[in-house]
Amino acid sequence: MNLSTRMKLFITVIIYLISNIELFSQDQEYIFSNITRNALLSQHYVSAIIEDDNGIMWFGTHDGLNYFDGYNFKRFSVNKQNKNSISSNSINALAKDEQGNLWIGTNNGLNKLNLKTETFTLFRNNTSGNSVNDNLIVDVKYDKKGYIWYATKYAGLYRLDLKTNQINEFLRNKPHYNFNFLENIKEIELDNDGDIWILYETKGIVNYNPESEEIKIFSTATSGGKITSDLVNTIAITKDNLVIIAIRKLGLISINKNDFSINLDFLGEKNYNRYLKEVNNSNINDILIYKDGTIFFDNSYLGILKYNSWNNKLSFPSEFIYNAQDSLDKYITRLYLDSKDNIWIGSAGFGIGLISKNIKPFINYSSEIENSKFRLSFPSVRGIYEDSNGDVYVGGYNGFNKIDKVTGEIFVLLNKPTYLVREDLFGSDEFLTISFESFDFGGTLYRFNKRDK
């Protein structure tokens, strides 16, 4: 079984093997699972997430890089005795190129990981100033032209040409803009036109065209009063080039790439008022755009929220995640959509979670369920049969029950220890063949009329 198949199997198992579930609402179309509750992740602060071309998940932490094949975790960390090991245990960003290599932004340079050999190659900047600060990589992105773009904490924006391994820096000599483009970059994103969007921790957002070198600044000083805070958290860009940005105290805003117009009412007044009613803070750490255009974002107080632009509907976690009470809530740091349409969640201290779509959870019927409508009348199951109508008949110690195919409700048919349940020996759809424990009833086969209650 290859790794991709193992990952698919793991996802299937983790979705279905959810215990102690009594009901499932069709409105709650996602299921949450805590992947690392008992797993050996090197650290439970997850700073970056990516899936490689083999379907394997990778997680960056502040204590090494973690590989997860669906069953086990493997950690890559600094090894001073091995020159081909990773250069730092503090991982800030992950990306992959068209050859399948992983690119890792760390506190000590940019690393390329060859997945076949599991060896790392270090790329460090040769710029003036403090070399440690120059090589503190905060974000990494790959573009289709064969470049790796990466941002440093204190030395600005860089581009690595994968054909020549040449590194070029950008935005260093721009004094006429009266803006420090080099320091306190938080995140970068590439739009569909190849422009770079740069988020600064306390200075707003910059749009940069590397071909024309044209620069547009979006901040409190340049927006004509529209933007009232420069505390930017994160960014996402739709396939239609709509730029969605999370700004503290403002929530989500958008910038139309066609004319660079700013929309401060992205969620709509009704949704935003409901959102603010629940929280006094709009600290959004990450935004994820689903393939159908649905937007997911997290909030420090509410957990993960979902917004559908086509019907202007904002959903809170309990409204679309089946077991939202078990989710990672306010500790979320990263959201990532994998190739199977699962949403992986990174947290600050609680490891990794998974939200899976459109699969009903396993329903646990037992004698210990609190709701009497879904409680078996016996603890031990000896026989199960599904008839042509889809109803399920269950026999066991001290009972014979029917599970309704539509409602899931359990009906007690007999209070005898039923050993065998199968189709009627004479081929009738109105009857079943059952037997009881031999020491009580002689092991005789009986025809049971399904109309009997």
Secondary structure as GFF3:
##gff-version 3
##sequence-region A 1 453
A	DSSP	alpha_helix	3	16	.	.	.	ID=ss1
A	DSSP	beta_strand	30	34	.	.	.	ID=ss2
A	DSSP	beta_strand	46	51	.	.	.	ID=ss3
A	DSSP	beta_strand	57	61	.	.	.	ID=ss4
A	DSSP	beta_strand	64	68	.	.	.	ID=ss5
A	DSSP	beta_strand	73	76	.	.	.	ID=ss6
A	DSSP	beta_strand	91	96	.	.	.	ID=ss7
A	DSSP	beta_strand	102	106	.	.	.	ID=ss8
A	DSSP	beta_strand	109	114	.	.	.	ID=ss9
A	DSSP	beta_strand	119	123	.	.	.	ID=ss10
A	DSSP	alpha_helix	131	134	.	.	.	ID=ss11
A	DSSP	beta_strand	137	142	.	.	.	ID=ss12
A	DSSP	beta_strand	147	152	.	.	.	ID=ss13
A	DSSP	beta_strand	157	161	.	.	.	ID=ss14
A	DSSP	beta_strand	167	170	.	.	.	ID=ss15
A	DSSP	three_ten_helix	175	177	.	.	.	ID=ss16
A	DSSP	beta_strand	185	190	.	.	.	ID=ss17
A	DSSP	beta_strand	196	200	.	.	.	ID=ss18
A	DSSP	beta_strand	204	208	.	.	.	ID=ss19
A	DSSP	beta_strand	215	218	.	.	.	ID=ss20
A	DSSP	beta_strand	232	237	.	.	.	ID=ss21
A	DSSP	beta_strand	242	247	.	.	.	ID=ss22
A	DSSP	beta_strand	251	256	.	.	.	ID=ss23
A	DSSP	beta_strand	261	263	.	.	.	ID=ss24
A	DSSP	alpha_helix	269	278	.	.	.	ID=ss25
A	DSSP	beta_strand	287	289	.	.	.	ID=ss26
A	DSSP	beta_strand	295	299	.	.	.	ID=ss27
A	DSSP	beta_strand	303	308	.	.	.	ID=ss28
A	DSSP	beta_strand	313	315	.	.	.	ID=ss29
A	DSSP	alpha_helix	317	320	.	.	.	ID=ss30
A	DSSP	three_ten_helix	324	326	.	.	.	ID=ss31
A	DSSP	three_ten_helix	329	331	.	.	.	ID=ss32
A	DSSP	beta_strand	332	337	.	.	.	ID=ss33
A	DSSP	beta_strand	343	347	.	.	.	ID=ss34
A	DSSP	beta_strand	352	357	.	.	.	ID=ss35
A	DSSP	three_ten_helix	372	374	.	.	.	ID=ss36
A	DSSP	beta_strand	381	386	.	.	.	ID=ss37
A	DSSP	beta_strand	392	396	.	.	.	ID=ss38
A	DSSP	beta_strand	399	403	.	.	.	ID=ss39
A	DSSP	beta_strand	410	414	.	.	.	ID=ss40
A	DSSP	beta_strand	418	423	.	.	.	ID=ss41
A	DSSP	beta_strand	431	436	.	.	.	ID=ss42
A	DSSP	alpha_helix	438	441	.	.	.	ID=ss43
A	DSSP	beta_strand	445	449	.	.	.	ID=ss44
###
